[in-house]
Amino acid sequence: MWQLSDCFRFLISLMRDLRKMLVTSIKIVGTTICYLWVAVCCLHVAISLALAAAGVFLKKYFSTDRKDDNSTNDLAQIPSSPLGEWKLVKEMGTESTGYVFCAMDSDGFVFCVKKIRKVLRGQPYEKEVEFLRACSHSKIIQFYGTAEDEEHHFIITELMPLGSLSSMIFDAELALTEIQTARYIQQLLEAVDHLHHNHIIHRDIKGANILVGPGGMVKLRDLGSAIKMTNSTELTDCVGSLWWMAPEVRHMQLYGTKVDIWSLGCTVVELLWGKHPFFNMRQLEVFDFIQMGDKPPLPAGASRTAADFVRRCLRDRAAERPTASELLKHPFITHTN
């Protein structure tokens, strides 16, 4: 990415070259045409510089992948933490609003820290903390507290050392069996049911947001995209991850809790394939595919029970999709216990 000083040096050099070319061209084709040509060139340069400058600004103030932001040296101790002094140990990945790290306090206790730049403060940070406080549940990541320094907010939660379901299956290049999938989805449904009973929509359910613990336990994470429904709430904003996104969200139509049910159905497809839904398509192809009413396909050997579960989740009309509590009674879930 260019720095602003590089942009201006480039402009000065280019203007010198244009001046030389202008003097030569006037002698050949005339003054009017040459000045018109130079005007077009200058406009092009101005647009390029504006884009470069905008890129520098966005990179500096809005990006979550800056090298200095990911360093553990400049954030060795955060005295305002509810856990006392601690340090970032290892970067673990990203969520919808920030980077995620493994951290350790002075007693050797390890936990998870999500780092969010303060320039992004507002609803994503404050709402996520609010939801984590309000939605304590055995299948939702446990919230420990918050901390901050001059540039960042930190959300502190429990650490799930085995990582996410998606990283587990993608790294191993293995699909899950239907029994394994159903056991994980049952726990996910319990978390989603709890959120929906509290009028909260997660809006980004996928394998990457399901964390794995010992003994096959999983927990839902990343409430950075979540929102609370009220009687006056009218949601039409496009939030989430494309391959798991319900059609009403993509089309920016009014939607509610049933968008999570669609995403959950896509997550079943993801786990049974060992790849994200529509894994063999580019984004534009996915848009066209879904626009025609098509759904992400299940593997050829999927059972009728699994197919029926997914079919119910992926109904085009949101009102026809079952609730999380209803899906907990589906044979795909109950027959694995």
N, C-alpha and C positions, 0 to 999 in steps of 0.2 A: 504494500500500500504506500502511495506517495505521501511525503510530508508536504506541508504548504510551501516551505522554502523551495523544494524541488519544483513545484508547480510554477512559481514565479521565475525561477531560473530558466525553465523551459520556455516560458512566454517571452522573456527577453531575447533568448537565442533565436526563437522562431521569428520574432518581429524583425530582427536584423536580416535574417535570410529573406523575408518577404520584401524588405526595402530594396535589397539587391535585385531580386527578381522583378520588382515593379519598375525599376529604372530600365532594365533590359527590355521588358515587355512593352513599355510605352513606345520605344523606338520601333517596335515591330507591328503592333496591332492597334495602337491608339490609346489615348488617355481614358476615355469613358469606360471601355470594356475592361481595362486593367483595374481601374478603381472599383468596378463592380465585382470583379473576381477577388480582389483583396478584401472587400467587405464581407463576402461569403466566407472566405478563409478565416477572417477574424471572428465571425459569428460562431463558426465551428470550434475555434480554439476556446472562445469564451464558454461555450457549453461544456466542452471537455474539462476545462479547469473548474467549472462549477460542480460538475459531477465528482471530480477528484477531491475537491475541498469538502464536499458533502460526505464523501467516503471517509476522509480523515476524521471529520467530526463524529460521524456515527461510530466509527471504529473506536474512537477515544472514549465516547460517553455512553454508548448504548450496547456495545458488544460485551458478551460474557466470556469471550475466549482470548482475552489479552494475556500475554505471557506474564506481565508483572502481577496481574490479578490472580494467577494460578500459583504463584510462588508461595511457599510456606515460610520463607525467611522473614518477610515483612509483616507477618501476622502471627508471630511466635506466641504472643500472650495477649489474651483479651480479658482484662481484669473485670469487666462488667458482666461476665458470664455467670449464670446461676450455679455453674459447676466449678467456679473458681478459675484459676489460671489453666490454660490449655493451649495446645498447638495443633495446627493442621498437619497431618501425617502423609496422606496420600489422596490424590484426586481419584474419584470413583466414577464420575460421569456428569451428565447434565439432567436437569429437569426443565419444566416449562419456563421458569423464571430465574434460574441461576445454576451455578456449578455446585456439585456435591462432593464433599470430602469426608474421609475418615479422620477423626480427631482423637486426641488423647489428653486427659487431664494429668495433673501432677501426681496422682495416685495410681496412674496406669489404667484408669477406666477409659474404654474406647466407646465412641458414639459417632453419630453422623451429623455433619454440619452442612447446611445449604447456605451459600454465600450469594447475596443479592446486592448489586450496586445501589447506593442511595438515590442516584438520579432516577432510578426506576420506582422509587417509593410511591405508594398510592395503593390502589385497590389490590394488585397482585400480592404484595407482601402482607399488608394488613389483613386482607380477607383470608389468606392462607393461615395466618396465625390464629385468627378468630375461629376458623373451622376446626383447626387442630385442637384448640382448647375445648370447643363445644362438642366434638364428636369422638370422645374417647370410646374405643371399642377394641376388642381383642384382635380383630382382623384389619385394623387401621393402624398405621405406624404410630408408635407412642411418642408423644410430644414432651420434651423436657424443659424448653424455655427458649429465650432469645438473648442475643448479645449484639453489640455493635462496636464499630470503630469510626474513624472520621469519614470513611468512604463506603462502608458496607454495613448491611444488616446481616445477621446470622440467625438461621432457624435451626435449633438443636433438637434432634430426635434420636431414637434408638437406632443402633446399627444392625442391619441384617447382613451378616458376613458372606452369605452365598450369592449375593447380588440379585439381579432380576431374573424372572422366568425367561424373558427373551434372550438375555445374554447367556443363560445356562443352555438353552437349546440351540442357539446359533453357534456358540463356541464348540459344542459337541457335534454339531451338524446332525442332530437326531430329532425326529419328531416324537412327541409323547404318545403313549397309548391312550385309548379312550378312558380307561380306568384312572390313569394318572391325571388326565385332563379334567375329568369330572370331579375328582377330589380337590383339585386346585380351584376349579370354577365354583364349587360349593362354598368354599371359604370366601371367594370374591363376592359371590351373591350375598353372603351375610353382611359384608362390608357395605355393599351397594344398598341393600335393604335398609341398613341403619342410616346411611346418608339420606336416602329418599324419605324416610320417616321424619327426618329433621329438615325436610324441604330443601336439601342441598343436591345439586347436580354436579357430578365430578367433571364431565365433559372431556376427559382425556384417558379413558380406560383402554389399556393395551398391555401386552406382555411386559414391556419395559417399565411399567408402573406397578408391577406386582413383584414384591420382594420375597425372597425365599429364605426361610430359617431352618433350623434343625427339625428332623422328623417329618418333613413334608409340610410344615406350616408355611403359609404365605400371608402377606399383609399388603394392603393397598397403600400407595404413597402418592405424593405430588398433588396437593390440593390447590396448586397455584392457578389452575384454570377453572376451579370450581366456582359456583355461584349459588346464592340462596334465593329460592323462589318465594315471592310474596303474592298477595292478591293483585297487586298492581304491576307485577313484573311481566314484561313482554320481551322475550328473548328472540333476537334474530341475528345476532353477531356470529360470525364464522369463527369458531374456536375449536381446537382439537388437532388431531393428526389425520391426515387425508385418508389413509387406508382403513381407518377405523371410524370414519366420520359418517354419521347418519345423513340420509339424503336431504332431510329438511334443514339441517345445518348448512350443508353445501349450497343449497338453493336460497339460504338466508330467509327462510320462512319461520313463522312462529314455532317454537318448540318447547319441550319440557323434559321431565325426567326420563322419558322413553328413549332419548338419544343415548343414554348409558346402556340400555338394553341392546340396542343395535351394536354398539361398540363391544359389548360383552360377547355377542354372537360372533363378531369378527375375530375376537380374541380366541374363541374356541377353534375357529378355522386356523388361526396362527399357530396354536399349540399342536394341533393334529398334523399340520404340514411341517412344522419346524421352521417356518418362514413366515414373513408378514403376509397378510392377505393381498392378493393381486401381485404377488412377488415377481411375476414374469411380465409386468406391464410398467410403462412409464406413467408419470403423473397425468399427462394429457389423455393417455389411453384409459386410465382409470376413470377420469371424468366422463369420457364418452361411454364407457362400458356401463357405468352406473346410471347415466342419463337414460339409457335404453331399458332400465329396470332390471339389469342383470345383477347377480350376487356373487361374492367370492366363492369359488367352488370348494367343496370338501374333497379329500383324497378318495380315490376310487373304492377303497375297501371300507369306507365309513359305514357304520351300522345304521339301520333305519331309525333307531332311537336317537343317535347323535344327529342324524340329518333332520329329524323332526324338531329337536331342540333348537338347532341353528335356524331352521326355517321359521320358527315362531319368533325368534329374536330379530330376524331380518325381514319382517313384513314391512311393506312400503308405507302403509298407513300406521302412524305411530300409535293411534288409539287401539289398534288391533294387536299390538305387541303385549305380551304378558308383563306383569310386574316382577320385581326380583323375588318377592315372597311366593308368588305363583310358580316361578321357575324352580325354586327350591323343592317343590313337590313333583317336578317332572321326573319320569322314569330314568332319564339319563343321569340324574343326580342321585335319586333314591336307590337305584339298583346297584350302586357301587358300595353301599354301606353294609 
